[in-house]
Amino acid sequence: MPNPNQQKKAAKKLDVSLISGIGFTLIIAVLGFALAVLPGLNRIGPLACAILLAVVYRQVFGYPEKLRTGIQFSSKILLRLAIILYGLKLNMIVVFHQGFPLLLRGSITIIFSIVVLMTLAKWLKADFNLSLLLSLGTGICGAAAIAAISPIIKAKDEDTAMGVGIIALVGTVFSIIYTIIFPFLSLGLINYGNWVGISLHEIGHVALAAAPAGQDALVQALLAKLARVFLLVPVCFILMLWMKKKGNIEGETKFEFPWFLIGFIVMSFVGSYIIGEKVVVSKTVMSDIAYGTSFLLTMSMTGLGLNISLKELRTKAMRPLIAIIITSIFLSLLTYISF
């Protein structure tokens, strides 16, 4: 029989590790948001800043083993909670009523990103899982897609964090380039918005690139982006079937269903059909929820970033980085021509 005193000590130790670890990721997330206000760093956002801080901490002080329980809670549980809340950003009514042509374009974007990036990754002999995460992040919605898909393909935490960091960097560079070249383009405002929404990586990147063109272009860009976000759910279920089939081939029968995706769908319906139509919620409240979601996602990325080794980053990330840059260039050019 276990000693009751030993059980109490173990439980207390677990509680301390849990609370302290969550608190640690909270502090890094706050610092990430603070850094993201600074000129230059405001272009890459708090997610990438928090991951950068976590990576630096890991290289200087090592992994904080005593806080592991809480850090893992942030990187797993809080990550899933953030993805569920992210569903509120998806207005399904708008997508259904106005976005079917954009859904088609979004589908083509996803297929193009996967095929081109994975072909380049194979040619460059890049890491498969990291390249797959980047291809889906490029095609769908950046960091949110990477975070949602990682548990399905059983990606390593360091791959998830590296993927988020790379796509934040590349997406930021491309969105800045878009704002610079916008005055010289022959596209109308609506088509410019469509181009931005169809070709750029994250919602933040889309907003950054479309805002200089005015409100109409921004609205159209966000609608085009929402059509791609909507496709996150069917893509995830396709990946689930692929992983299940792959597991059966390899003799692995256990498959963990990503229940947080159900939460994502539920929150999408709540935001679209309940809050959007029946319950009047102020823009301030919705903005606060969106901010809280970003904060939770930043905390979870801190936990993932602590798993990154700079040695691995240098050897593992360079080839996928080249692949995503080339893919993003092709995607921008081809979608621009289509408009």
N, C-alpha and C positions, 0 to 999 in steps of 0.2 A: 504493500500500500504506500502511495506517495506521502511524504511528510507534508501536513497542512501548512507548516511554516515555509517550507521550500516552495510550495505552490503559490503562496501569497507573495513571496519575494520575486518569483518568476513573473507573476502577473503584474506586480508593481514595476519591475524592470521593463516589461513589455509596454506598459502604459507610458513610462518615461520616454522610451525609444520612439513610440508612436507620436506622442505630442511634440517632442523635441524635433523629430524629423519633419513633421508637417510645418512646425514653426520655422525650421531652417529653409524649407522651400518657399515659405511665405516671405521671408526676409529677402531671399534672392530675387523673387518675383517683384517685390517692391523696388528693389535696386534696379531691376531690369526696366521697369516702367519709368523710373527716374532718369536712367541713362537715355531712354528713348525720346526724352524731351530735348536733349542736346542737339545742336546743329550737326548734321551729318548722320548721327545715329538715329535721328527721328525718321530717316528714310528706311531703315531696316526693321524698326518696330521693336516692341518689348520682348516678343518671343525669342528672336535672335539674340537680343542683348542678354536676356536671362541665360540662354544656353551658353553664350560666350563666357559669362561670369562663372557658370557652373564648371565649364571646361577648365578655366584658369584655376579655380579653386582645387579641382581634382589634380592638376599637374603640380601645384605648389604644396598642398597639404595632404594629398591622397584622399581616398574615399572615406567619408566619416562613418565607419562601421557601427558605432554606437547609435547612430540615427537611422540605420538602414530600414527598420520597420516603417517609420513615418515617411521616409523618402519613397519607399516602394508604394505606400498607400497613395501618395500624391501622384506618382507616375502611372498608377494603374486605376485606382478608384476615381480620383479626381479627373483623370483624363476621360474616362467614360461619362462622368457627369457633365463635363464640358461639352462633349459631343452631343449628348442628349439635349442640352440647353441650346446648342448651336442650331437645332431644328427650328427654333423660333424665328430665325432669320429667313427661313424659306417660306415665302408667301405663295402657296400652291395655287390660290385663286388667280393671281396675276399670271403665273406660268401657264395654267390651263387655258386662260382666256386669250392671252396675247403671245405666248411663247412657243407654239408648236414649230414654226419654222426655225426658231432659235434652238429648240430641243434637237432638231435634226442636225443643225450646225454643231451643236454641243457634242452630239454623238460622234460626228465625224472628227471633231477635235480630239476626243478621248481616244478613238481608234488610231488616229494618226500619231498621237503622242506615244502610245504604247508601242505601236509597230516600229516607228522610226527610232525611238530612244532605245528600245530593247535590241534592235538590229545593230545600232551603233555600239551598245554595251557588249554585245557578243563579239563584234569585230575588235573592240578595244580590250576585250577580256576583263571587263569591269565586274564588280560584285553583283550577283544576280538580284538578291533581295533589295539592296539599296537602289539599284537601277529601276526595279519594278516600282518601288515606292515613289521615286522621282517621276517616273512616267505617268503614274496615276495622279500624283500631285499636280503635275503640269497640265494634264488633261481635264481635271475636275476642279478642285478648289484648294490647292496648295497644302498648307500645314494641316488643316482640318481633315482633308482626305487622307493624308499620310497617317495621322493619328487614328483615324477610324479603321483604316485598312491594315495597319501593323499587327493588331491581335489576330486578324483573320489569316494572314500569311505566316504568322508566328515569327515575325521579324525580331531581331535582337533590339534591346533598348537603345544601344549605341547607334544602330542603323537608323532607327526612328529619329533620334536626335540629330544625327548628321543630315538626314533627309530634310528635316525641317529647316535646319540652318542653311543648307545649300539652296533650297527653293526660296527662302526669304531673301537671300543675297541676290540670286539671279533675277527673281521677280522684281526686286527693288531697282536694280540696274536697268532692266527693260522698261519699267514704268517711267523712270526718269528720262530715258531716251525718247519715249513716246511724247512726253511733255515738251521736249526740246524740238522735235521734228514736226509737231502738230501744226504750227503756223505755215509750214511749207508743203503740207499735204493737199491733195486735190479732193479729198473726201468731204462730203457735207457733214454737218454736226451729228445727225442721227446715225449715219453710216460710220462715222468715227467712233461713236459710242458703241455701236455693234461690234466693231473691230476690236476695241479695247476689251469689251466684256467677253468676247469669244476667245481671244488669244492670250490674255494675261493670266497670271497664276492664282492670285488670291483676291478676295474682295477688297482688301486694303490697297493692293496694287491697282486694281481697277478704279477705285475711287480717286487715288492719287493721279492717275493718268488722265481720267475723264474730267475732273473738276475744272481745269483751265478752259475747257471748251464750253462751259456753261451748264445750267441746270438740265436742259433737255438732253444733252449728250450724256450727262451723268446718270439720269434716270434710265435711259436706254442701255447704257453700259451695265448698270446693276441688274436690269432685267435679263440681259444676255448672260450675265454671270450666274444669276439665280437658276436659269435653265440648266446650266452645267452642275450646279450644286444639287439640283433635283435628281440628276443622274447618279449621284453618289450611292443612293440606295440600291437600284438595280445592279450597278457594278459590284457592290459589296456582295450581293447574293450570288452573282455569277462567280465571283472569286471563292465564295464558300463552297459552291458545287465543285469547282476546280480543285480546291484543297481537299475536299472529301474524296473525290475520285483519285487524286494523287496519293492520299493516305491509304486508301484501299489497295492501290497498286503496290505500295511499299509495305503493306501488311499492318498498317497502323489504323485501327478502327475508331479510336477515341477522337472526337471532334467537339470542340467547345463552341456552342452557338453564341454569337455576339449579341446578347440581349439588349445591349445599349442601342443597337440599331432600331429595335422596336420603339425604344424611348424617343429616338430621333424622329421617327415617323409620327408618333403620337404628338410630340411637341410641335411638329410641323402643322398637323391638323388643328391643334389647340390655337396656335398663333394665327392660322389662316381663317378658320371657320368659327372660332369662339371669341378669342380676343379681338380679331380683326373685324367681326361682323356684329357680335352681340354684346361684348363687354368693352366699354370705353376705357382704354388705358392710355394715359398721357405719354407723349413722346419721351418725356424725361424718365419715366419708369422703364420704358422699353430700352432706352439708352443705358440706364443703370444696369439692367439685366445683361445687355450686350457687353458692357464693360466688365461685369462680374464674370461672365463666361470667358472673356479674354484673359482675365486674371487667373481663373482656375486652370485654363489651358497653359498659361505661363508657368504656374506652379508645377504642373505635371511635366512640362518640358525641362524644368530645372532638375527634376529627379532623373530624367533620361540623360540630360547633359552630363551628369556626374559619372556616367558610365563610359564617356568618351576618353580615349587615350590619344594624345597628339600624334604618337607614332602611328597608330591605326588610321588617324585622320589623314595623315600625309600619304600613307601607302594605299588606303582603301577608297578615299573619296575623290582623288584627282581624276580618275578615269570616268566615273559617273558624272562628275562636274563638267568635263569636256562634252560628254554625251548630251547633257541637258542644255548646255549652251547652244550646241549645234541644232538640237531639236527645236528649241525656242526660236532661233533665227528662222528656220524653215517654216515654223508655224506662223510666225508674224508675217513673213513675206507672202505665203500662200493665202492666208485669210485676208490680208490687205488686197490682194489681187481679186479675190472673190467679191469684194464690195465695190 
